Amino acid sequence: MDYIKLSNNIEVPQLGFGVFQIAPENTKEIVTEAIKVGYRHFDTAQAYYNEQQVGEAIAESGINREEFFITTKVWHSHHGYEQTKKACEESLKKLKTDYIDLYLIHQNIGDVFSTWKALEELYDEGKVKAIGVCNFTPSRFVNLSIHSNIKPMVNQIEINPFYQQQTLEDFYKGYDTVIESWGPLAEGKNNIFSNPILKEIAQQYDKTVAQVILRWIIQRGIIVFPKSVNKDRMNENFNIFDFKLSDEDMEKIKELETGNPIADIDDPLFVESISKFGV
């Protein structure tokens, strides 16, 4: 396993396991299987409704809590200073832990400044070990950063071969902020697994298209969260540290950029739709 060091020197496993869109009733079993495969970094959220099941799987694994890295997120319906402090306590209880490794603002909606103040205090209190944001555009990220005592240590954004956001790598390095990738496999859309360029590269390394994509993200110095409910694919996604893509193949993947995201977080209709979704 490779690790990425945050601005406060916390080390994060570069490969994690995402639980978005996994039904709560299935989450415990799936996370238990992922732990058996070797995953120790898990990414959940208040809005996924499965924090409790993630916590149960980890607590019952027989492995020390310190070996895990748990990320969760506060949803916009709990933004605000007091609401965020309460939301964190609820997440701690559901996750059956005394601390959260990384706590994120899930969406750039509502009172993010009071919410960030709460995250800073939770960090100072030791209830969370690192803090960051998710789905913040560069301009909104800068606005929050320059009006805060602690800059976000992480920004979790969409990154996949069709929406690469290559120009943001140096930008976030300038703020000593680490990028995390959600949707790394583009949710299987646009025939990504049968893409001829990716298939050709995969054949060269005797790997699958999914492994090539995840390796491409890892080599960019980005933290990534593939999700699968299939044990064989869990193993496949985990086994990406025994090969390295050439510079030439990294460049070939750049050709797949379309500029079209899965979710356009700047689209007013998108903002309206998620604003109506409360937790």
Disulfide bonds with the S-S distance in Angstrom:
none
